[in-house]
């Protein structure tokens, strides 16, 4: 999975985050760009919604993927089914939840045919294609995640991971998993440290739309500045 952040649609968030001293320090320590728009991948820095010290909704730069000594790459995703029980995720599930605002996300999945005469086995043996998937009727997709702080280069760096669930709605036709997608009205309730995440999960969205992805350049030419 990867994310797409359209710079003009999320300009206000991007400008605010790039100015933060935390973002500047993270960029130096992690050796990562602060463009935070275009196509984003695990280990990149992204703008993330999380509670400030007063519990209010705020925007922060975070690096994508928890790290673990047993994993060679950042753990970009966390399965919803085990988030409240596995030691790596449990504390964040109950105390540190976040939301990643994106224009859409990408997933590699099986082609969908209008008149599919193939058997399930034949269908699953076809070549996967890249899809762009977003919330129906919206130019912004709110993806639920967890976060924590990790030490990197002597700095406490905020890291996030995306929660995934069994695919529902139209997405299950192309892939068996999908991110946990929230309605805009549930974002604040999700990030509240004293909230009940299980009740918000029940309100997760399933009305997604998708199309075959267009291959954008790694970083788009339109660079937004303050």
C-alpha positions as CSV (number, residue, x, y, z in Angstrom):
1,X,0.0,0.0,0.0
2,X,1.0,3.6,-0.7
3,X,-0.7,6.9,-0.3
4,X,-1.4,9.9,-2.5
5,X,-1.5,13.4,-1.2
6,X,-2.6,16.0,-3.7
7,X,-0.7,19.2,-2.8
8,X,-3.4,21.7,-3.7
9,X,-6.2,19.8,-1.9
10,X,-4.1,19.5,1.4
11,X,-2.1,22.7,1.0
12,X,-3.2,24.2,4.4
13,X,-2.0,21.1,6.2
14,X,1.2,20.8,4.3
15,X,2.3,24.4,4.7
16,X,1.6,24.2,8.5
17,X,3.6,21.0,9.0
18,X,6.6,22.0,6.9
19,X,7.1,25.0,9.1
20,X,7.4,23.0,12.3
21,X,10.8,22.7,13.9
22,X,9.9,19.0,14.7
23,X,9.5,18.4,10.9
24,X,12.8,20.0,10.2
25,X,14.7,18.0,12.8
26,X,13.0,14.8,11.6
27,X,14.0,15.4,8.1
28,X,17.7,15.8,9.1
29,X,17.7,12.8,11.5
30,X,15.9,10.4,9.1
31,X,17.3,11.8,5.9
32,X,13.8,12.2,4.5
33,X,12.1,14.9,2.3
34,X,9.6,17.3,3.8
35,X,7.6,17.6,0.5
36,X,5.0,15.2,2.0
37,X,2.9,15.3,-1.1
38,X,2.6,13.2,-4.2
39,X,3.0,9.5,-3.7
40,X,4.1,8.5,-0.2
41,X,5.6,5.2,0.8
42,X,6.5,3.4,4.1
43,X,9.4,5.2,5.9
44,X,8.4,8.6,4.4
45,X,7.3,11.5,6.5
46,X,3.6,12.4,6.3
47,X,1.2,14.9,7.8
48,X,-0.9,13.2,10.5
49,X,-3.8,14.3,12.7
50,X,-3.4,13.5,16.4
51,X,-4.2,15.1,19.7
52,X,-2.1,17.9,21.1
53,X,-1.2,18.1,24.8
54,X,-4.6,19.5,25.5
55,X,-6.4,16.8,23.7
56,X,-7.4,19.0,20.7
57,X,-7.1,18.0,17.1
58,X,-3.7,19.0,15.7
59,X,-1.4,18.2,12.8
60,X,2.1,16.7,13.2
61,X,4.8,15.2,11.0
62,X,5.2,11.5,11.5
63,X,7.3,8.8,9.8
64,X,5.4,5.9,8.3
65,X,6.0,2.5,9.9
66,X,6.8,1.2,13.4
67,X,10.2,-0.4,13.6
68,X,11.0,-3.7,15.2
69,X,14.2,-5.6,15.6
70,X,12.7,-8.7,14.0
71,X,11.4,-6.9,10.9
72,X,13.9,-5.7,8.2
73,X,11.4,-3.0,7.0
74,X,9.1,-0.6,8.8
75,X,5.8,-2.1,9.8
76,X,3.5,0.1,7.8
77,X,0.3,-1.7,8.6
78,X,-1.4,-3.2,11.7
79,X,-4.2,-5.7,11.5
80,X,-7.3,-4.4,13.2
81,X,-8.2,-7.9,14.4
82,X,-5.1,-8.0,16.7
83,X,-4.4,-4.4,17.4
84,X,-5.8,-4.6,21.0
85,X,-3.9,-7.7,21.9
86,X,-0.4,-7.8,20.3
87,X,2.2,-6.2,22.5
88,X,3.6,-4.1,19.7
89,X,0.3,-2.4,19.0
90,X,-1.8,-2.7,22.2
91,X,-0.6,0.5,24.1
92,X,-1.1,2.6,21.0
93,X,-4.5,1.1,20.3
94,X,-5.8,2.3,23.7
95,X,-3.8,5.5,24.1
96,X,-2.3,6.8,20.8
97,X,-4.6,6.8,17.8
98,X,-4.2,9.1,14.8
99,X,-5.6,9.8,11.3
100,X,-3.8,10.1,8.1
101,X,-5.6,12.5,5.6
102,X,-4.9,11.5,2.0
103,X,-6.4,12.1,-1.4
104,X,-6.5,8.4,-2.0
105,X,-4.5,5.2,-1.4
106,X,-3.0,2.7,-3.8
107,X,-3.3,-1.0,-3.7
108,X,-2.3,-3.8,-6.1
109,X,-5.3,-6.0,-6.8
110,X,-6.9,-8.3,-9.3
111,X,-8.6,-6.9,-12.4
112,X,-12.4,-6.6,-12.2
113,X,-14.2,-7.9,-15.3
114,X,-17.8,-6.8,-16.2
115,X,-18.4,-10.3,-17.6
116,X,-16.1,-12.6,-15.7
117,X,-16.2,-16.1,-17.1
118,X,-13.0,-17.1,-15.3
119,X,-13.0,-19.5,-12.4
120,X,-11.9,-18.1,-9.0
121,X,-8.6,-19.9,-9.4
122,X,-8.0,-18.5,-12.9
123,X,-9.0,-15.0,-11.7
124,X,-6.5,-15.1,-8.8
125,X,-3.7,-16.2,-11.2
126,X,-4.2,-13.1,-13.4
127,X,-1.6,-10.3,-13.2
128,X,-2.4,-7.8,-10.5
129,X,-2.8,-4.1,-11.4
130,X,-2.5,-0.9,-9.4
131,X,-5.7,0.8,-8.2
132,X,-6.3,4.2,-6.8
133,X,-9.0,4.0,-4.1
134,X,-10.8,6.8,-2.2
135,X,-13.9,7.6,-0.2
136,X,-16.9,8.0,-2.5
137,X,-18.1,11.6,-2.9
138,X,-15.1,13.1,-1.2
139,X,-11.7,14.5,-2.3
140,X,-10.2,13.5,1.1
141,X,-9.9,10.0,2.6
142,X,-9.3,9.8,6.4
143,X,-7.3,6.7,7.2
144,X,-7.2,5.4,10.8
145,X,-3.8,4.7,12.4
146,X,-1.8,4.2,15.5
147,X,1.3,6.1,16.6
148,X,4.1,5.9,19.1
149,X,7.5,7.5,19.7
150,X,10.8,5.8,18.9
151,X,14.4,6.9,19.4
152,X,16.3,7.6,16.2
153,X,19.6,9.4,16.2
154,X,19.0,10.5,19.8
155,X,15.6,12.0,18.9
156,X,12.2,10.9,19.9
157,X,10.5,10.5,16.5
158,X,6.7,10.1,16.2
159,X,5.9,7.0,14.0
160,X,2.6,5.8,12.7
161,X,1.1,2.6,11.3
162,X,-2.1,2.2,9.3
163,X,-4.8,0.0,10.6
164,X,-6.1,-2.5,8.0
165,X,-9.3,-4.6,8.1
166,X,-10.9,-7.3,6.0
167,X,-12.1,-5.7,2.7
168,X,-15.7,-4.7,2.4
169,X,-17.9,-3.2,-0.2
170,X,-16.5,-2.9,-3.7
171,X,-12.9,-3.1,-2.5
172,X,-13.2,-6.8,-1.8
173,X,-13.5,-7.4,-5.5
174,X,-9.9,-6.4,-6.0
175,X,-8.2,-7.1,-2.6
176,X,-8.8,-9.0,0.6
177,X,-7.6,-6.1,2.9
178,X,-8.2,-2.4,3.1
179,X,-7.4,0.5,5.5
180,X,-9.8,1.4,8.2
181,X,-11.5,4.5,6.7
182,X,-13.3,7.0,8.9
183,X,-16.0,9.6,8.2
184,X,-14.8,13.1,8.7
185,X,-17.3,13.5,11.6
186,X,-15.6,10.6,13.5
187,X,-12.0,11.8,13.2
188,X,-12.0,13.7,16.5
189,X,-13.6,10.9,18.4
190,X,-11.0,8.4,17.1
191,X,-8.0,10.4,18.2
192,X,-9.3,11.2,21.7
193,X,-7.0,9.3,24.1
194,X,-9.9,8.5,26.5
195,X,-12.2,7.4,23.7
196,X,-13.4,3.9,22.8
197,X,-11.9,2.9,19.5
198,X,-14.1,-0.1,19.1
199,X,-17.2,2.0,18.8
200,X,-15.7,4.1,16.0
201,X,-14.6,0.9,14.2
202,X,-18.3,0.0,13.9
203,X,-18.9,3.3,12.0
204,X,-16.0,2.8,9.5
205,X,-16.8,3.6,5.9
206,X,-17.2,1.0,3.2
207,X,-18.4,3.2,0.3
208,X,-15.2,3.4,-1.7
209,X,-14.6,4.0,-5.4
210,X,-11.6,2.9,-7.4
211,X,-10.0,3.0,-10.8
212,X,-6.7,1.9,-12.4
213,X,-4.0,4.1,-11.1
214,X,-2.2,6.7,-13.2
215,X,1.5,6.7,-12.8
216,X,2.5,10.1,-11.4
217,X,6.1,11.2,-11.0
218,X,7.7,10.4,-7.6
219,X,7.3,14.1,-6.6
220,X,4.9,16.4,-8.5
221,X,6.1,19.6,-10.1
222,X,3.7,21.8,-8.2
223,X,5.5,22.5,-4.9
224,X,3.5,24.5,-2.5
225,X,5.3,27.1,-0.3
226,X,4.1,29.3,2.4
